[in-house]
Structures are given as structure tokens and as C-alpha cells.
């Protein structure tokens, strides 16, 4: 295939030695915040069939809904109360308490006049006592539905989450008549969820795609880079310094050549740990040392960007990433608007070609942002992720780009154009 003939200038001298080290070593999944089918654990109601259920450059500082008045809202699962002790902004938040006998926690409101959400995504400030994958559902005047989702970690202070698209039922976003916020438990457990500051997030004029790679596999250099370079596409590789130069891993020379070819080299922490399982001082060391290694080895620009290993974090992790980095990436849903929270930019990991096409089509249809994440990829029959699948995805992106349906951006361009300058600090 043409891939083998498209090695970028400067990379060819190392390919023979790199290929001799290739194996089918399984990648560590850094998108575990989302299950492969897009559903979070215990977050599916078997009776809730999507087909049957009816009903600028700056982030707008005023929310679409501030939850200061809960009278328009009705509980449709769990108990809804106003909480003036725990909130993101203003003086209160909407609190939903879900009991073991409840199958879901849900609130809804209708609009006297249809609301026009054309050209906007949505973000919502949330806090929860359990890991959840809540939905925002929009219904138009004909009952067509659009589902947006985001992953929320237990015990983390309020964060403003960008909601991506999970289900597109043909909702006319120019005529939204009903909005619901809900999360499923399946029954048998209790949880509390706080909602605040539901805001519009501007969508780009042209849909945006980013390519990212985690764990520093040598295949970033031997396989992915030549394919992307043939189309002039930038990418970011997030590396763990303690693995650099190891078996099947990138070495310093290869990283330098990738950077020279337009790639960004970012931090994946010094080693590939589930950071929330570590003591705060150890978390701090992993994050600080990962950034310092990049600075010491000539990757200063990329040192500002961080990808959470396993998409895992707790409150301490977020505080540390805020201290040491400008932008953090974790698992999330596709086709978001502008990202309101620098700590939690969403991405989707290791899609096969069919899933990638679905994600890209959603992103194009809704003028959104999509970050595609990959790990290792091999040109071997029994490879867990085959390079031919990646090439098919890049070819589809190129086909859409040539038609003007999307553009591929670097992480720096993404940050400057599509990430909020700063996120409001929650009061509680």
C-alpha cells in the first residue's frame, strides 16, 4: 500500500530499526471513562428506546439556565430541591436525589415559545456522588430528540462539562420546546446530582478534528506519522517519560523528528498510573516531573498540554493539572461546541473505521469539535488495532476536508480558537 512509500522526510533513516521492534502489545486504554458502545456503567434504561421517546468566539458569560428559579422544572425521577449550600454560580443549584427504588434521576422543563439553539452546543456545571454519564435531551416541537452526554466523576467539585452528541433523532435545534437532564441508575443505588450554569457554547464555523496518540508507541512514528504527513495533518503524542526508549516505544530522536514534522509532544504524566489511586504528593510528582522532562528535552510547547492516563482523575488531579498545564484531555462524547473547561477537553479513543465515520458525520452535521485518540497500531494480521483501519479513517477525514466539510487543527490552534480563555471558579 502507498503508506509504506510515504514516510516523511527525516523519518526514513530509523524505520528499519523501529519495525524490527514491532509487536502486538496491547495498548492501555485511556478512554475508559466511556464504554465501547458509548454508554457508561449502569446508565442504560432498557425501556428507554431513543426511537420511541418523544416529547462567537467568546463563551456567553450569562447562562442559558441558572437554576435560580426551579419553578419551571418538574422532577421525573428522584427528588428535586434547591441547594443554597452547594452551587457553581449564583446562589443555588438544582439538586436531584435518587433513591434505591428509583431507576433514574431526571428533571424537565418546557418552553412557552420554542428556543433556537442553532449554532450552539451546551455545557452544564455538575457535581455527583457517583460516577455517572448524564444526558441532556432536547425535544423539538414535533417530538424529535437530540441526546447530549458527558462523563462525570464522583466526588469532584463542580466542573463545567462540555456535552457531546450521543443520539441524533433529527431534533430541529431552531425549535426546541422541551429540555431534560437525566441520569439512569437501573435501581438499587442512591446518588445525588447537582446541576448549575447550563450555558450555550458557540460552535465553529467549520467543524474541527484533532488527531492524538497516547503512551508513546513507536508506531506513532513508523505508521501514523507517514499517513498523516501525506495529507499535511498535525497531531499530538502524549508520552510517559519513564517509557521513552523502551521496547516498542518512541525514543528521543524520533520524538524530535515528530516535533520537527509538525507534531506536538505533550505530557501523559511521568508514568502511566491511575492518578486518583495515588497520594496527593505522588500525584504532584508524576505530573510535575512529566512536564519538566518535556521542558528539559526541548518540548516546551507541548509541555503545556496534558492527557489523563486512563482518563482517570480526582479533585487533586484537577488542581494539579490546573497548576502545571494549560489544557487537559479526558474521555468524552463527540461534536461539542467550544470547550468551557480547560481541564476537561473531551476525546474519543481507538474507533474502528465505521465508528469513526459515524463520529465524523455527527461532528459535521452539528458543526462540532471531535478529537480522535489512538494508541499503538501494527501492520500485522493479529494486531489489536491494525494500521489499515487508521489509514481508512484518515482517508475519510481527507475526503471530507477536500469538500470543505471539516478542518484538521493542531492542539495549539484548538486551544486558541475553541477553548475558553478561563473557566469560572465555582463558589462551592
C-alpha positions in Angstrom: 0.0 0.0 0.0 1.0 3.6 -0.5 1.5 4.1 3.2 4.9 2.4 3.1 6.1 4.9 0.4 5.0 8.0 2.3 7.5 8.2 5.1 8.1 11.9 5.9 11.5 13.4 5.3 13.8 12.6 8.2 11.9 9.7 9.5 13.1 7.1 7.0 16.5 6.6 8.5 15.1 5.0 11.6 12.3 2.9 10.1 14.2 -0.3 9.7 15.3 -0.5 13.3 11.9 0.6 14.5 10.0 -2.0 12.6 12.2 -4.8 13.9 10.8 -4.0 17.4 7.1 -4.0 16.5 4.8 -6.4 18.3 1.1 -6.7 19.1 1.5 -5.4 22.6 -2.0 -4.3 23.7 -2.5 -0.6 24.3 -3.5 0.8 27.6 -7.0 2.3 27.1 -7.1 6.0 28.0 -10.8 6.3 27.1 -12.1 4.1 29.9 -14.4 7.0 31.0 -16.7 5.8 28.2 -17.7 2.2 27.5 -17.1 1.0 23.9 -20.8 1.3 23.0 -20.9 4.9 24.3 -22.8 4.0 27.5 -21.5 4.4 31.0 -21.9 1.6 33.6 -25.4 1.3 35.0 -26.6 4.1 32.7 -29.0 2.4 30.4 -32.7 2.1 30.9 -33.9 -0.9 28.9 -37.3 0.8 28.5 -35.9 4.0 27.1 -35.7 3.5 23.4 -34.4 6.6 21.7 -36.6 6.0 18.7 -39.7 5.8 20.8 -39.2 8.6 23.4 -40.8 11.8 22.4 -41.6 14.9 23.8 -19.0 33.9 18.6 -15.5 33.4 19.8 -16.3 34.0 23.4 -18.3 31.9 25.8 -21.5 33.6 26.8 -20.9 34.7 30.4 -24.7 34.6 31.2 -26.1 31.0 31.4 -29.0 29.8 29.3 -30.4 28.4 32.6 -29.0 29.5 36.1 -31.3 27.4 38.2 -32.0 30.3 40.5 -35.8 29.7 40.0 -36.8 26.0 39.9 -40.5 26.6 39.4 -40.2 25.8 35.6 -38.7 22.5 36.4 -40.5 19.2 37.1 -39.0 16.1 38.6 -39.4 12.9 36.5 -37.4 10.6 38.7 -35.8 11.2 42.1 -36.4 14.3 44.2 -35.7 17.9 43.1 -34.7 20.6 45.6 -32.8 23.9 45.6 -29.5 23.7 47.3 -28.1 27.0 48.6 -25.0 25.4 50.2 -23.5 23.7 47.1 -23.6 25.5 43.8 -21.4 26.6 40.9 -22.5 30.2 40.4 -25.3 32.5 41.6 -26.9 31.5 45.0 -28.1 27.9 44.5 -28.1 24.8 42.4 -30.7 22.2 41.4 -30.1 19.1 43.5 -31.5 15.7 42.3 -31.5 12.9 44.9 -32.0 9.4 43.5 -33.2 6.7 45.9 -32.6 2.9 45.5 -36.1 2.4 44.3 -35.7 5.0 41.5 -34.5 3.9 38.1 -33.3 7.4 37.2 -33.0 10.9 38.4 -34.5 13.4 35.9 -35.8 16.9 35.6 -37.6 18.6 32.7 -38.9 21.9 31.6 -40.9 23.1 28.6 -40.7 26.5 26.9 -43.7 28.6 26.2 -42.1 29.6 22.9 -39.6 27.3 21.1 -35.9 28.1 21.8 -33.4 28.5 19.0 -30.2 26.6 19.8 -28.9 26.6 16.2 -25.1 27.1 16.2 -24.7 26.3 19.8 -23.6 23.4 21.9 -24.3 23.1 25.6 -22.3 22.9 28.7 -23.5 22.1 32.2 -21.9 22.5 35.6 -22.3 19.3 37.6 -21.3 17.6 40.8 -22.2 14.0 41.7 -21.7 11.4 44.5 -21.1 8.6 42.0 -19.5 8.2 38.6 -22.3 9.0 36.1 -22.9 9.7 32.4 -25.8 12.1 32.4 -27.8 13.2 29.4 -29.2 16.5 28.3 -32.1 15.8 26.0 -33.6 18.3 23.6 -37.0 17.9 22.0 -38.4 19.9 19.1 -42.0 20.8 18.6 -42.5 17.5 16.7 -41.1 15.4 19.5 -37.8 14.6 17.7 -34.9 14.2 20.2 -31.2 15.0 20.5 -29.2 13.4 23.3 -26.0 15.1 24.6 -23.8 13.4 27.2 -20.7 13.9 29.3 -18.8 11.7 31.9 -18.9 13.0 35.5 -16.5 11.6 38.2 -17.7 11.1 41.8 -16.6 13.5 44.5 -15.1 16.1 42.2 -16.0 19.7 42.9 -18.3 21.4 40.4 -16.9 21.4 36.9 -18.4 22.8 33.7 -18.7 19.9 31.3 -18.9 20.2 27.5 -21.7 17.9 26.3 -21.2 16.0 23.1 -23.8 14.2 21.0 -24.8 10.6 21.8 -28.1 10.2 19.8 -29.4 12.3 16.9 -33.1 11.7 16.4 -33.5 14.6 13.9 -34.3 17.3 16.5 -34.7 20.7 14.9 -32.4 22.8 17.1 -34.1 26.0 15.9 -37.3 25.0 17.6 -36.5 23.3 21.0 -39.7 23.0 23.1 -38.5 20.8 25.9 -35.3 20.1 27.8 -34.5 17.3 30.1 -31.5 16.5 32.3 -31.3 12.9 33.5 -29.1 10.0 34.6 -30.0 6.3 34.9 -29.1 4.1 37.8 -31.1 1.0 37.0 -32.3 1.0 40.6 -30.8 -0.4 43.7 -28.5 2.5 44.5 -28.6 6.1 45.8 -26.9 9.1 44.4 -27.1 12.9 44.4 -26.5 15.1 41.4 -26.2 18.9 41.5 -26.9 20.9 38.3 -26.0 24.6 37.7 -25.0 27.0 34.9 -26.4 25.5 31.8 -24.8 27.5 29.0 -24.7 27.8 25.3 -21.3 27.1 23.8 -20.6 28.5 20.3 -19.8 26.0 17.6 -17.1 26.6 15.0 -18.0 27.8 11.5 -16.2 24.8 10.1 -16.2 21.5 12.1 -12.8 20.7 13.6 -11.0 17.4 14.0 -7.8 16.7 16.1 -5.6 13.6 16.0 -4.0 12.5 19.2 -1.9 9.5 20.4 -1.2 8.2 23.9 1.5 6.2 25.5 4.4 7.0 23.1 4.2 3.9 20.9 6.9 3.6 18.2 4.0 3.2 15.8 3.3 6.9 16.2 6.5 7.4 14.2 6.6 4.3 11.9 2.9 4.0 11.0 0.8 7.1 11.9 3.1 9.9 11.0 3.6 8.9 7.4 -0.1 8.6 6.8 -0.9 12.0 8.4 2.1 13.7 6.7 0.8 12.6 3.3 -2.2 15.0 3.9 -0.3 17.6 5.9 -2.2 16.9 9.1 -0.7 17.8 12.6 -1.1 15.5 15.6 -0.2 15.3 19.3 1.6 12.5 21.0 1.2 12.3 24.8 4.1 10.5 26.3 5.2 8.9 29.6 8.9 9.8 30.1 9.7 6.7 32.1 8.8 4.6 29.0 10.8 6.6 26.4 13.4 4.5 24.6 11.8 1.2 25.9 10.5 -1.7 23.9 8.1 -0.7 21.2 8.3 2.9 22.5 9.4 6.2 20.9 12.9 7.3 21.6 14.2 10.9 21.9 15.4 11.1 18.3 12.0 10.0 17.0 10.2 12.4 19.2 12.4 15.3 18.0 11.7 14.3 14.3 8.0 14.2 15.0 8.1 17.7 16.5 10.1 18.9 13.6 7.4 17.5 11.3 4.7 19.5 13.0 3.7 17.2 15.8 3.2 18.4 19.4 4.7 16.3 22.2 2.6 16.5 25.4 2.5 15.0 28.8 0.8 11.8 29.9 2.3 12.1 33.3 5.8 10.8 34.1 4.5 7.2 34.3 1.2 5.6 33.3 -0.6 5.4 36.6 -4.3 5.8 37.6 -3.6 9.1 39.2 -6.6 9.1 41.5 -5.3 6.0 43.3 -2.1 7.8 44.3 -1.4 10.0 47.3 -1.5 13.8 46.5 2.3 14.1 46.9 2.9 11.3 44.4 0.3 12.7 42.0 2.1 16.0 42.2 5.4 14.4 41.4 4.1 12.4 38.5 2.5 15.5 36.9 5.4 17.9 37.7 8.1 15.5 36.6 6.3 14.7 33.3 6.2 18.3 32.4 9.7 19.0 33.5 11.1 16.2 31.4 9.5 17.7 28.3 10.9 21.1 29.0 14.4 19.7 29.7 14.4 17.8 26.3 13.2 20.6 24.0 9.4 20.0 24.0 8.4 23.2 25.9 5.4 24.0 23.7 3.8 20.6 24.2 4.6 20.6 27.9 1.5 22.8 28.4 -0.8 20.0 27.4 -1.8 17.0 29.4 -3.8 13.8 28.8 -5.0 11.9 31.9 -3.8 8.3 32.0 -6.9 6.0 31.7 -8.9 9.3 31.7 -8.7 8.9 35.4 -8.7 11.9 37.8 -9.9 13.1 41.2 -10.1 16.6 42.7 -6.4 16.6 43.5 -5.6 15.7 39.9 -7.6 18.5 38.5 -6.0 21.0 40.9 -2.5 19.8 39.8 -3.3 19.9 36.1 -4.6 23.4 36.6 -1.4 24.3 38.3 1.0 22.8 35.8 -0.8 22.8 32.4 -2.9 25.0 30.2 -5.2 22.2 28.8 -6.2 18.7 29.9 -7.8 15.9 27.8 -10.1 13.1 29.1 -12.8 10.8 27.6 -16.0 12.4 26.3 -18.6 12.5 23.6 -18.1 14.0 20.1 -19.4 17.1 18.3 -19.1 19.5 21.2 -19.1 23.2 20.9 -16.4 25.4 22.3 -14.9 23.8 25.4 -15.8 25.8 28.5 -13.3 24.0 30.9 -9.6 23.9 30.2 -9.2 20.9 32.5 -11.6 18.6 30.6 -11.4 18.7 26.9 -13.2 15.6 25.5 -11.9 13.0 23.1 -12.9 9.5 21.8 -10.4 6.6 21.7 -9.5 3.9 19.2 -12.6 3.9 16.9 -12.8 1.4 14.1 -13.5 2.9 10.7 -17.2 2.5 10.9 -17.4 4.2 14.3 -15.0 6.9 13.2 -17.2 7.7 10.2 -20.3 7.9 12.5 -18.5 10.3 14.8 -17.2 12.4 12.0 -20.6 12.6 10.3 -22.2 13.7 13.6 -19.5 16.3 14.0 -20.0 17.6 10.5 -23.8 17.6 10.8 -23.7 19.6 14.1 -20.7 21.9 13.3 -18.8 20.4 16.2 -15.4 19.5 17.5 -14.0 16.0 17.6 -10.7 14.8 19.0 -9.8 11.2 17.8 -7.4 9.3 20.1 -5.3 6.3 19.1 -2.7 4.1 20.8 -0.4 1.6 19.1 -1.2 0.3 15.6 0.5 -2.5 13.8 0.8 -3.9 10.2 0.2 -7.5 11.5 -2.7 -9.8 10.8 -3.4 -10.3 14.6 -2.9 -6.7 15.6 -5.3 -5.5 18.2 -5.6 -2.2 16.2 -4.5 -2.5 12.5 -2.8 0.4 10.8 -5.1 -0.1 7.8 -8.0 0.9 10.0 -6.3 4.1 10.9 -5.4 4.8 7.3 -9.1 4.3 6.3 -10.1 6.9 8.9 -7.6 9.4 7.8 -8.7 8.9 4.2 -12.3 9.6 5.2 -11.2 12.8 7.0 -9.3 13.9 3.9 -12.3 13.2 1.7 -14.5 15.4 3.9 -11.8 18.1 4.2 -11.5 18.3 0.4 -15.2 19.0 0.3 -14.8 21.8 2.9 -16.9 19.8 5.4 -14.2 20.0 8.2 -10.7 21.1 9.0 -7.9 19.4 10.9 -6.3 21.5 13.6 -3.2 21.3 15.9 -3.7 21.3 19.6 -2.4 24.9 19.8 -4.9 26.1 17.2 -7.7 24.3 19.1 -6.7 25.9 22.3 -6.5 29.4 20.8 -9.8 29.2 18.9 -12.1 26.7 20.7 -11.2 26.7 24.4 -12.5 29.2 26.9 -9.8 31.7 28.0 -10.6 30.8 31.6 -13.3 28.8 33.4 -15.4 30.5 36.1 -14.3 29.4 39.5 -17.2 27.6 41.3 -18.3 29.1 44.6 -18.8 25.7 46.2 
